[in-house]
Amino acid sequence: MDGFIRIAKTGDLAGRATKKIMVTGHDLLLARAGERYYCTDATCPHLGGDLSKGSLAGTTLTCPLHHSRFDLTDGHVVQWTDLTGIRLTVATNQRPPRPLATHRIKIEGEDILVFLQELPEHRM
């Protein structure tokens, strides 16, 4: 075993860009942007919003709660919240920007596999 487990089929994302799935007790977000697939945590690191209810434009995923935006390619923060001015400063000081956890995947035929050791329960 090479550490990868099957989590979905490519056809599971036909007609949509994201899908929330549970793997070993961990909520993941599977996303398709163009012909590429990505896997991240399904919970926003800002205030815990459900990213499966967010929107996807290209590889930028937007949380439905406070509109934090993340790049699916590596999880970096594009925009921490939609707040401005002093409210943004206070919010950023209380909860500094954190990247979205991403998970390595590979495609084998129609199967989408995620690297199991990168999930929190399996990290050593």
VMD Tcl script that builds the backbone (N, CA, C; Angstrom):
set m [mol new atoms 372]
animate dup $m
set s [atomselect $m all]
$s set {name element resname resid chain x y z} {
  {N N MET 1 A 0.856 -1.184 0.000}
  {CA C MET 1 A 0.000 0.000 0.000}
  {C C MET 1 A 0.894 1.237 0.000}
  {N N ASP 2 A 0.583 2.200 -0.840}
  {CA C ASP 2 A 1.424 3.384 -0.954}
  {C C ASP 2 A 0.920 4.562 -0.137}
  {N N GLY 3 A -0.050 4.353 0.748}
  {CA C GLY 3 A -0.552 5.432 1.598}
  {C C GLY 3 A -1.745 6.163 1.041}
  {N N PHE 4 A -2.175 5.852 -0.163}
  {CA C PHE 4 A -3.333 6.498 -0.768}
  {C C PHE 4 A -4.568 5.613 -0.603}
  {N N ILE 5 A -5.732 6.255 -0.382}
  {CA C ILE 5 A -6.995 5.514 -0.342}
  {C C ILE 5 A -7.983 6.163 -1.315}
  {N N ARG 6 A -8.850 5.333 -1.867}
  {CA C ARG 6 A -9.857 5.824 -2.808}
  {C C ARG 6 A -10.926 6.599 -2.049}
  {N N ILE 7 A -11.231 7.811 -2.528}
  {CA C ILE 7 A -12.248 8.623 -1.862}
  {C C ILE 7 A -13.434 8.935 -2.769}
  {N N ALA 8 A -13.248 8.818 -4.076}
  {CA C ALA 8 A -14.336 9.154 -4.992}
  {C C ALA 8 A -13.963 8.712 -6.398}
  {N N LYS 9 A -14.889 8.897 -7.288}
  {CA C LYS 9 A -14.659 8.692 -8.717}
  {C C LYS 9 A -14.740 10.056 -9.394}
  {N N THR 10 A -14.030 10.225 -10.485}
  {CA C THR 10 A -14.061 11.508 -11.184}
  {C C THR 10 A -15.483 11.872 -11.587}
  {N N GLY 11 A -16.305 10.889 -11.908}
  {CA C GLY 11 A -17.691 11.142 -12.281}
  {C C GLY 11 A -18.538 11.693 -11.148}
  {N N ASP 12 A -18.066 11.546 -9.902}
  {CA C ASP 12 A -18.810 12.077 -8.763}
  {C C ASP 12 A -18.894 13.602 -8.793}
  {N N LEU 13 A -17.985 14.230 -9.527}
  {CA C LEU 13 A -18.003 15.685 -9.627}
  {C C LEU 13 A -18.581 16.168 -10.957}
  {N N ALA 14 A -19.146 15.266 -11.736}
  {CA C ALA 14 A -19.754 15.662 -13.009}
  {C C ALA 14 A -20.885 16.648 -12.740}
  {N N GLY 15 A -20.847 17.767 -13.421}
  {CA C GLY 15 A -21.895 18.765 -13.272}
  {C C GLY 15 A -21.760 19.666 -12.060}
  {N N ARG 16 A -20.735 19.493 -11.262}
  {CA C ARG 16 A -20.516 20.386 -10.128}
  {C C ARG 16 A -19.026 20.511 -9.854}
  {N N ALA 17 A -18.679 21.534 -9.095}
  {CA C ALA 17 A -17.268 21.820 -8.872}
  {C C ALA 17 A -16.742 21.311 -7.539}
  {N N THR 18 A -17.621 21.139 -6.540}
  {CA C THR 18 A -17.157 20.693 -5.226}
  {C C THR 18 A -18.081 19.633 -4.650}
  {N N LYS 19 A -17.519 18.848 -3.741}
  {CA C LYS 19 A -18.295 17.831 -3.046}
  {C C LYS 19 A -17.656 17.589 -1.689}
  {N N LYS 20 A -18.468 17.594 -0.645}
  {CA C LYS 20 A -17.988 17.302 0.703}
  {C C LYS 20 A -18.056 15.799 0.923}
  {N N ILE 21 A -16.960 15.252 1.431}
  {CA C ILE 21 A -16.919 13.821 1.706}
  {C C ILE 21 A -16.274 13.586 3.067}
  {N N MET 22 A -16.609 12.473 3.702}
  {CA C MET 22 A -15.985 12.120 4.977}
  {C C MET 22 A -15.041 10.949 4.750}
  {N N VAL 23 A -13.824 11.116 5.220}
  {CA C VAL 23 A -12.811 10.076 5.095}
  {C C VAL 23 A -12.202 9.864 6.478}
  {N N THR 24 A -12.298 8.665 6.967}
  {CA C THR 24 A -11.792 8.284 8.293}
  {C C THR 24 A -12.171 9.308 9.367}
  {N N GLY 25 A -13.422 9.755 9.357}
  {CA C GLY 25 A -13.917 10.693 10.357}
  {C C GLY 25 A -13.523 12.135 10.141}
  {N N HIS 26 A -12.976 12.454 8.982}
  {CA C HIS 26 A -12.495 13.808 8.690}
  {C C HIS 26 A -13.248 14.344 7.477}
  {N N ASP 27 A -13.876 15.534 7.606}
  {CA C ASP 27 A -14.586 16.146 6.478}
  {C C ASP 27 A -13.596 16.769 5.504}
  {N N LEU 28 A -13.678 16.326 4.265}
  {CA C LEU 28 A -12.826 16.851 3.206}
  {C C LEU 28 A -13.683 17.482 2.126}
  {N N LEU 29 A -13.077 18.393 1.389}
  {CA C LEU 29 A -13.733 18.995 0.241}
  {C C LEU 29 A -12.961 18.549 -0.997}
  {N N LEU 30 A -13.666 17.913 -1.888}
  {CA C LEU 30 A -13.098 17.526 -3.166}
  {C C LEU 30 A -13.569 18.558 -4.172}
  {N N ALA 31 A -12.647 19.079 -4.968}
  {CA C ALA 31 A -12.993 20.143 -5.917}
  {C C ALA 31 A -12.404 19.832 -7.285}
  {N N ARG 32 A -13.128 20.306 -8.307}
  {CA C ARG 32 A -12.648 20.196 -9.686}
  {C C ARG 32 A -12.613 21.596 -10.268}
  {N N ALA 33 A -11.443 21.986 -10.752}
  {CA C ALA 33 A -11.271 23.270 -11.425}
  {C C ALA 33 A -10.698 22.963 -12.801}
  {N N GLY 34 A -11.523 23.111 -13.817}
  {CA C GLY 34 A -11.105 22.704 -15.152}
  {C C GLY 34 A -10.952 21.200 -15.182}
  {N N GLU 35 A -9.802 20.731 -15.590}
  {CA C GLU 35 A -9.531 19.294 -15.659}
  {C C GLU 35 A -8.741 18.781 -14.455}
  {N N ARG 36 A -8.487 19.650 -13.473}
  {CA C ARG 36 A -7.687 19.265 -12.306}
  {C C ARG 36 A -8.569 19.068 -11.083}
  {N N TYR 37 A -8.133 18.187 -10.205}
  {CA C TYR 37 A -8.848 17.884 -8.972}
  {C C TYR 37 A -7.996 18.290 -7.776}
  {N N TYR 38 A -8.679 18.733 -6.709}
  {CA C TYR 38 A -8.009 19.179 -5.499}
  {C C TYR 38 A -8.753 18.629 -4.291}
  {N N CYS 39 A -8.036 18.486 -3.171}
  {CA C CYS 39 A -8.654 18.040 -1.940}
  {C C CYS 39 A -8.145 18.924 -0.805}
  {N N THR 40 A -9.079 19.470 -0.025}
  {CA C THR 40 A -8.738 20.323 1.109}
  {C C THR 40 A -9.596 19.914 2.302}
  {N N ASP 41 A -9.322 20.507 3.454}
  {CA C ASP 41 A -10.252 20.371 4.567}
  {C C ASP 41 A -11.555 21.039 4.143}
  {N N ALA 42 A -12.677 20.562 4.664}
  {CA C ALA 42 A -13.982 21.122 4.302}
  {C C ALA 42 A -14.390 22.261 5.223}
  {N N THR 43 A -13.572 22.544 6.224}
  {CA C THR 43 A -13.884 23.593 7.197}
  {C C THR 43 A -12.920 24.758 7.037}
  {N N CYS 44 A -13.465 25.960 6.965}
  {CA C CYS 44 A -12.647 27.164 6.818}
  {C C CYS 44 A -11.811 27.394 8.076}
  {N N PRO 45 A -10.516 27.670 7.931}
  {CA C PRO 45 A -9.665 27.902 9.104}
  {C C PRO 45 A -9.930 29.249 9.779}
  {N N HIS 46 A -10.765 30.102 9.188}
  {CA C HIS 46 A -11.075 31.395 9.794}
  {C C HIS 46 A -12.042 31.207 10.956}
  {N N LEU 47 A -13.296 30.838 10.661}
  {CA C LEU 47 A -14.282 30.644 11.721}
  {C C LEU 47 A -15.088 29.367 11.542}
  {N N GLY 48 A -14.551 28.424 10.802}
  {CA C GLY 48 A -15.187 27.115 10.712}
  {C C GLY 48 A -16.341 26.995 9.737}
  {N N GLY 49 A -16.451 27.895 8.784}
  {CA C GLY 49 A -17.522 27.804 7.797}
  {C C GLY 49 A -17.424 26.531 6.968}
  {N N ASP 50 A -18.565 26.058 6.503}
  {CA C ASP 50 A -18.630 24.862 5.661}
  {C C ASP 50 A -18.285 25.249 4.228}
  {N N LEU 51 A -17.086 24.902 3.807}
  {CA C LEU 51 A -16.609 25.315 2.484}
  {C C LEU 51 A -17.369 24.658 1.345}
  {N N SER 52 A -18.084 23.573 1.610}
  {CA C SER 52 A -18.871 22.950 0.547}
  {C C SER 52 A -20.057 23.830 0.153}
  {N N LYS 53 A -20.386 24.799 0.986}
  {CA C LYS 53 A -21.465 25.740 0.674}
  {C C LYS 53 A -20.917 27.040 0.085}
  {N N GLY 54 A -19.601 27.083 -0.102}
  {CA C GLY 54 A -18.955 28.267 -0.663}
  {C C GLY 54 A -18.985 28.241 -2.181}
  {N N SER 55 A -18.240 29.146 -2.768}
  {CA C SER 55 A -18.196 29.220 -4.230}
  {C C SER 55 A -16.764 29.007 -4.718}
  {N N LEU 56 A -16.669 28.561 -5.962}
  {CA C LEU 56 A -15.374 28.289 -6.573}
  {C C LEU 56 A -15.286 29.040 -7.889}
  {N N ALA 57 A -14.234 29.844 -8.027}
  {CA C ALA 57 A -13.960 30.565 -9.270}
  {C C ALA 57 A -12.522 30.255 -9.651}
  {N N GLY 58 A -12.357 29.469 -10.703}
  {CA C GLY 58 A -11.013 28.995 -11.047}
  {C C GLY 58 A -10.539 28.116 -9.916}
  {N N THR 59 A -9.389 28.444 -9.324}
  {CA C THR 59 A -8.896 27.676 -8.180}
  {C C THR 59 A -9.075 28.438 -6.868}
  {N N THR 60 A -9.871 29.501 -6.876}
  {CA C THR 60 A -10.117 30.276 -5.664}
  {C C THR 60 A -11.434 29.858 -5.037}
  {N N LEU 61 A -11.349 29.362 -3.814}
  {CA C LEU 61 A -12.508 28.900 -3.053}
  {C C LEU 61 A -12.875 29.978 -2.041}
  {N N THR 62 A -14.163 30.360 -2.012}
  {CA C THR 62 A -14.637 31.404 -1.111}
  {C C THR 62 A -15.564 30.809 -0.061}
  {N N CYS 63 A -15.270 31.081 1.204}
  {CA C CYS 63 A -16.093 30.612 2.312}
  {C C CYS 63 A -17.410 31.395 2.336}
  {N N PRO 64 A -18.530 30.708 2.589}
  {CA C PRO 64 A -19.810 31.409 2.620}
  {C C PRO 64 A -20.015 32.254 3.883}
  {N N LEU 65 A -19.206 32.057 4.910}
  {CA C LEU 65 A -19.421 32.736 6.186}
  {C C LEU 65 A -18.907 34.180 6.185}
  {N N HIS 66 A -17.633 34.381 6.025}
  {CA C HIS 66 A -17.059 35.735 6.020}
  {C C HIS 66 A -16.260 36.007 4.750}
  {N N HIS 67 A -16.476 35.204 3.751}
  {CA C HIS 67 A -15.880 35.383 2.423}
  {C C HIS 67 A -14.368 35.320 2.401}
  {N N SER 68 A -13.811 34.549 3.323}
  {CA C SER 68 A -12.373 34.276 3.236}
  {C C SER 68 A -12.148 33.494 1.949}
  {N N ARG 69 A -11.017 33.758 1.277}
  {CA C ARG 69 A -10.734 33.095 0.002}
  {C C ARG 69 A -9.372 32.420 0.061}
  {N N PHE 70 A -9.337 31.215 -0.531}
  {CA C PHE 70 A -8.125 30.396 -0.510}
  {C C PHE 70 A -7.859 29.843 -1.902}
  {N N ASP 71 A -6.589 29.670 -2.216}
  {CA C ASP 71 A -6.211 29.056 -3.483}
  {C C ASP 71 A -6.091 27.548 -3.261}
  {N N LEU 72 A -6.839 26.777 -4.045}
  {CA C LEU 72 A -6.846 25.327 -3.893}
  {C C LEU 72 A -5.507 24.676 -4.203}
  {N N THR 73 A -4.673 25.323 -4.990}
  {CA C THR 73 A -3.430 24.683 -5.411}
  {C C THR 73 A -2.490 24.424 -4.237}
  {N N ASP 74 A -2.489 25.325 -3.251}
  {CA C ASP 74 A -1.607 25.136 -2.093}
  {C C ASP 74 A -2.226 25.607 -0.778}
  {N N GLY 75 A -3.465 26.088 -0.817}
  {CA C GLY 75 A -4.178 26.511 0.386}
  {C C GLY 75 A -3.865 27.911 0.868}
  {N N HIS 76 A -3.007 28.659 0.146}
  {CA C HIS 76 A -2.642 29.989 0.659}
  {C C HIS 76 A -3.857 30.923 0.689}
  {N N VAL 77 A -3.808 31.874 1.614}
  {CA C VAL 77 A -4.882 32.836 1.800}
  {C C VAL 77 A -4.823 33.885 0.696}
  {N N VAL 78 A -5.923 34.030 -0.017}
  {CA C VAL 78 A -6.056 35.080 -1.026}
  {C C VAL 78 A -6.632 36.331 -0.364}
  {N N GLN 79 A -7.632 36.130 0.510}
  {CA C GLN 79 A -8.257 37.212 1.279}
  {C C GLN 79 A -8.763 36.589 2.573}
  {N N TRP 80 A -8.408 37.172 3.726}
  {CA C TRP 80 A -8.770 36.553 4.996}
  {C C TRP 80 A -10.250 36.730 5.326}
  {N N THR 81 A -10.811 37.896 5.169}
  {CA C THR 81 A -12.247 38.124 5.362}
  {C C THR 81 A -12.666 39.240 4.418}
  {N N ASP 82 A -13.966 39.528 4.429}
  {CA C ASP 82 A -14.442 40.649 3.626}
  {C C ASP 82 A -14.573 41.923 4.464}
  {N N LEU 83 A -14.077 41.893 5.695}
  {CA C LEU 83 A -14.100 43.077 6.541}
  {C C LEU 83 A -13.102 44.107 6.007}
  {N N THR 84 A -13.312 45.367 6.396}
  {CA C THR 84 A -12.397 46.436 5.980}
  {C C THR 84 A -12.068 47.326 7.166}
  {N N GLY 85 A -11.075 48.160 6.988}
  {CA C GLY 85 A -10.716 49.166 7.984}
  {C C GLY 85 A -10.340 48.583 9.326}
  {N N ILE 86 A -10.790 49.258 10.385}
  {CA C ILE 86 A -10.446 48.863 11.749}
  {C C ILE 86 A -11.019 47.491 12.090}
  {N N ARG 87 A -12.183 47.153 11.523}
  {CA C ARG 87 A -12.776 45.835 11.776}
  {C C ARG 87 A -11.869 44.724 11.243}
  {N N LEU 88 A -11.263 44.961 10.090}
  {CA C LEU 88 A -10.330 43.977 9.529}
  {C C LEU 88 A -9.099 43.848 10.419}
  {N N THR 89 A -8.569 44.966 10.890}
  {CA C THR 89 A -7.390 44.948 11.751}
  {C C THR 89 A -7.665 44.168 13.035}
  {N N VAL 90 A -8.809 44.451 13.673}
  {CA C VAL 90 A -9.169 43.759 14.911}
  {C C VAL 90 A -9.367 42.272 14.644}
  {N N ALA 91 A -10.111 41.946 13.594}
  {CA C ALA 91 A -10.377 40.537 13.266}
  {C C ALA 91 A -9.088 39.786 12.950}
  {N N THR 92 A -8.181 40.415 12.233}
  {CA C THR 92 A -6.911 39.781 11.870}
  {C C THR 92 A -6.033 39.578 13.093}
  {N N ASN 93 A -6.070 40.528 14.041}
  {CA C ASN 93 A -5.298 40.371 15.276}
  {C C ASN 93 A -5.863 39.251 16.143}
  {N N GLN 94 A -7.185 39.098 16.150}
  {CA C GLN 94 A -7.817 38.050 16.948}
  {C C GLN 94 A -7.625 36.671 16.329}
  {N N ARG 95 A -7.711 36.605 15.012}
  {CA C ARG 95 A -7.544 35.337 14.291}
  {C C ARG 95 A -6.639 35.595 13.090}
  {N N PRO 96 A -5.337 35.482 13.298}
  {CA C PRO 96 A -4.402 35.723 12.195}
  {C C PRO 96 A -4.662 34.761 11.025}
  {N N PRO 97 A -4.397 35.209 9.816}
  {CA C PRO 97 A -4.617 34.356 8.638}
  {C C PRO 97 A -3.870 33.033 8.746}
  {N N ARG 98 A -4.574 31.968 8.385}
  {CA C ARG 98 A -3.990 30.626 8.339}
  {C C ARG 98 A -4.370 29.996 7.015}
  {N N PRO 99 A -3.466 29.283 6.395}
  {CA C PRO 99 A -3.800 28.646 5.122}
  {C C PRO 99 A -4.806 27.513 5.315}
  {N N LEU 100 A -5.477 27.182 4.258}
  {CA C LEU 100 A -6.387 26.047 4.219}
  {C C LEU 100 A -5.554 24.787 4.016}
  {N N ALA 101 A -5.804 23.772 4.829}
  {CA C ALA 101 A -5.057 22.516 4.693}
  {C C ALA 101 A -5.432 21.842 3.377}
  {N N THR 102 A -4.423 21.487 2.614}
  {CA C THR 102 A -4.628 20.769 1.359}
  {C C THR 102 A -4.087 19.350 1.517}
  {N N HIS 103 A -4.599 18.452 0.685}
  {CA C HIS 103 A -4.204 17.051 0.778}
  {C C HIS 103 A -3.814 16.537 -0.605}
  {N N ARG 104 A -2.727 15.819 -0.625}
  {CA C ARG 104 A -2.209 15.272 -1.881}
  {C C ARG 104 A -3.168 14.216 -2.418}
  {N N ILE 105 A -3.465 14.320 -3.687}
  {CA C ILE 105 A -4.314 13.324 -4.331}
  {C C ILE 105 A -3.651 12.831 -5.604}
  {N N LYS 106 A -4.169 11.735 -6.100}
  {CA C LYS 106 A -3.759 11.263 -7.419}
  {C C LYS 106 A -4.966 10.611 -8.067}
  {N N ILE 107 A -4.935 10.596 -9.390}
  {CA C ILE 107 A -6.010 10.007 -10.177}
  {C C ILE 107 A -5.476 8.721 -10.797}
  {N N GLU 108 A -6.217 7.646 -10.612}
  {CA C GLU 108 A -5.887 6.373 -11.251}
  {C C GLU 108 A -7.130 5.921 -12.006}
  {N N GLY 109 A -7.092 6.077 -13.321}
  {CA C GLY 109 A -8.272 5.784 -14.121}
  {C C GLY 109 A -9.377 6.739 -13.749}
  {N N GLU 110 A -10.481 6.225 -13.230}
  {CA C GLU 110 A -11.599 7.059 -12.778}
  {C C GLU 110 A -11.585 7.283 -11.267}
  {N N ASP 111 A -10.632 6.671 -10.564}
  {CA C ASP 111 A -10.575 6.779 -9.103}
  {C C ASP 111 A -9.779 8.001 -8.669}
  {N N ILE 112 A -10.293 8.681 -7.641}
  {CA C ILE 112 A -9.576 9.780 -6.992}
  {C C ILE 112 A -9.113 9.246 -5.644}
  {N N LEU 113 A -7.819 9.342 -5.389}
  {CA C LEU 113 A -7.234 8.836 -4.154}
  {C C LEU 113 A -6.585 9.978 -3.381}
  {N N VAL 114 A -6.684 9.923 -2.047}
  {CA C VAL 114 A -6.050 10.923 -1.192}
  {C C VAL 114 A -4.969 10.215 -0.374}
  {N N PHE 115 A -3.910 10.954 -0.081}
  {CA C PHE 115 A -2.811 10.408 0.711}
  {C C PHE 115 A -3.238 10.376 2.169}
  {N N LEU 116 A -3.445 9.208 2.701}
  {CA C LEU 116 A -4.016 9.002 4.022}
  {C C LEU 116 A -3.179 9.622 5.140}
  {N N GLN 117 A -1.863 9.553 5.077}
  {CA C GLN 117 A -1.028 10.037 6.169}
  {C C GLN 117 A -1.094 11.548 6.350}
  {N N GLU 118 A -1.658 12.268 5.383}
  {CA C GLU 118 A -1.769 13.713 5.541}
  {C C GLU 118 A -3.010 14.128 6.305}
  {N N LEU 119 A -3.923 13.180 6.572}
  {CA C LEU 119 A -5.120 13.490 7.341}
  {C C LEU 119 A -4.761 13.531 8.820}
  {N N PRO 120 A -5.390 14.414 9.607}
  {CA C PRO 120 A -4.982 14.621 11.003}
  {C C PRO 120 A -4.885 13.355 11.836}
  {N N GLU 121 A -5.812 12.416 11.710}
  {CA C GLU 121 A -5.788 11.221 12.537}
  {C C GLU 121 A -4.610 10.316 12.212}
  {N N HIS 122 A -4.000 10.511 11.034}
  {CA C HIS 122 A -2.951 9.601 10.590}
  {C C HIS 122 A -1.565 10.236 10.590}
  {N N ARG 123 A -1.475 11.486 10.994}
  {CA C ARG 123 A -0.147 12.136 11.025}
  {C C ARG 123 A 0.656 11.559 12.185}
  {N N MET 124 A 1.956 11.459 11.966}
  {CA C MET 124 A 2.797 10.891 13.014}
  {C C MET 124 A 3.624 11.977 13.650}
}
mol reanalyze $m
mol bondsrecalc $m
mol representation Tube
mol addrep $m
